[in-house]
């Protein structure tokens, strides 16, 4: 009996797979997938859009869309209903609404957009924000969550530096 107890670890060591450790590591590695893409921008990651005249900012992140209107003192933040975009090769459309029921359409287009400023900044997307009858235009790019109301990403020098706005 004692011999069997001593031999058991050796017998068990012989059991197992013929696969090498490299193959096992490759099988166990998780596969990371990107979400819907619009050009170089992964729409499953936070996206920031902004424009000027009046200055506004929009943050689209998983489970949250936040619009900030900076007209007046400090800015007014409105949480929009989070929705998934309808994406084709050149644009993504988010059809949502405000808590008051105003229809909101956010359109991101795969076209470079230059923000005015010193120095000017080129973003990979143009943005159009329609809230009711009001239309705001600006630029969009990937951006970390929670930055609405903060200094823009990259080498932008001031929040009011975005261009391309119509009313």
SULFEN-V465260 format. One record per backbone hydrogen bond with DSSP energy under -0.5 kcal/mol. CO is the residue of the C=O (numbers start at 1). NH is the residue of the N-H. E is the energy in kcal/mol with one decimal. If there is no record, write none. Layout:
co->CO nh->NH e->E
co->CO nh->NH e->E
This chain:
co->1 nh->5 e->-2.0
co->2 nh->6 e->-2.0
co->3 nh->7 e->-2.3
co->4 nh->8 e->-1.6
co->5 nh->9 e->-0.6
co->7 nh->11 e->-2.2
co->8 nh->12 e->-2.6
co->9 nh->13 e->-1.9
co->10 nh->14 e->-1.0
co->11 nh->15 e->-0.6
co->12 nh->15 e->-0.9
co->20 nh->24 e->-1.8
co->21 nh->25 e->-2.2
co->22 nh->26 e->-2.0
co->23 nh->27 e->-1.9
co->24 nh->28 e->-2.0
co->25 nh->29 e->-1.1
co->30 nh->32 e->-0.7
co->31 nh->33 e->-0.5
co->36 nh->43 e->-3.1
co->38 nh->41 e->-1.9
co->40 nh->42 e->-0.5
co->41 nh->38 e->-2.6
co->41 nh->43 e->-0.8
co->42 nh->45 e->-1.6
co->46 nh->143 e->-2.2
co->47 nh->60 e->-2.9
co->48 nh->141 e->-2.2
co->49 nh->58 e->-3.1
co->50 nh->139 e->-2.2
co->51 nh->56 e->-2.1
co->55 nh->70 e->-2.2
co->56 nh->51 e->-1.8
co->57 nh->68 e->-3.1
co->58 nh->49 e->-2.7
co->59 nh->61 e->-0.6
co->59 nh->66 e->-2.6
co->60 nh->47 e->-2.9
co->61 nh->64 e->-2.8
co->64 nh->61 e->-3.1
co->65 nh->80 e->-2.8
co->66 nh->59 e->-2.7
co->67 nh->78 e->-3.3
co->68 nh->57 e->-2.2
co->68 nh->70 e->-0.6
co->69 nh->76 e->-2.9
co->75 nh->77 e->-0.5
co->76 nh->69 e->-2.5
co->78 nh->67 e->-2.9
co->78 nh->80 e->-0.6
co->80 nh->65 e->-0.7
co->85 nh->87 e->-0.7
co->86 nh->93 e->-2.2
co->90 nh->110 e->-3.3
co->91 nh->88 e->-2.6
co->92 nh->108 e->-2.8
co->93 nh->86 e->-2.4
co->93 nh->95 e->-0.6
co->94 nh->96 e->-0.7
co->94 nh->106 e->-2.5
co->96 nh->104 e->-2.5
co->97 nh->81 e->-1.9
co->98 nh->101 e->-1.8
co->102 nh->98 e->-2.1
co->103 nh->132 e->-2.8
co->104 nh->96 e->-3.0
co->105 nh->107 e->-0.5
co->105 nh->130 e->-2.7
co->106 nh->94 e->-2.9
co->106 nh->108 e->-0.5
co->107 nh->128 e->-2.1
co->108 nh->92 e->-2.6
co->109 nh->111 e->-1.9
co->109 nh->126 e->-2.2
co->113 nh->115 e->-0.6
co->113 nh->123 e->-3.4
co->115 nh->121 e->-1.6
co->117 nh->119 e->-0.5
co->121 nh->115 e->-3.6
co->121 nh->123 e->-0.6
co->123 nh->113 e->-2.2
co->125 nh->140 e->-2.4
co->126 nh->109 e->-2.4
co->127 nh->138 e->-2.5
co->128 nh->107 e->-2.8
co->128 nh->130 e->-0.5
co->129 nh->131 e->-0.5
co->129 nh->136 e->-2.8
co->130 nh->105 e->-2.2
co->130 nh->132 e->-0.5
co->131 nh->134 e->-2.0
co->134 nh->131 e->-2.3
co->136 nh->129 e->-3.3
co->138 nh->127 e->-2.6
co->139 nh->50 e->-2.2
co->140 nh->125 e->-1.7
co->141 nh->48 e->-3.0
co->144 nh->147 e->-0.9
co->147 nh->150 e->-2.7
co->153 nh->156 e->-1.1
co->158 nh->161 e->-1.3
co->159 nh->162 e->-0.6
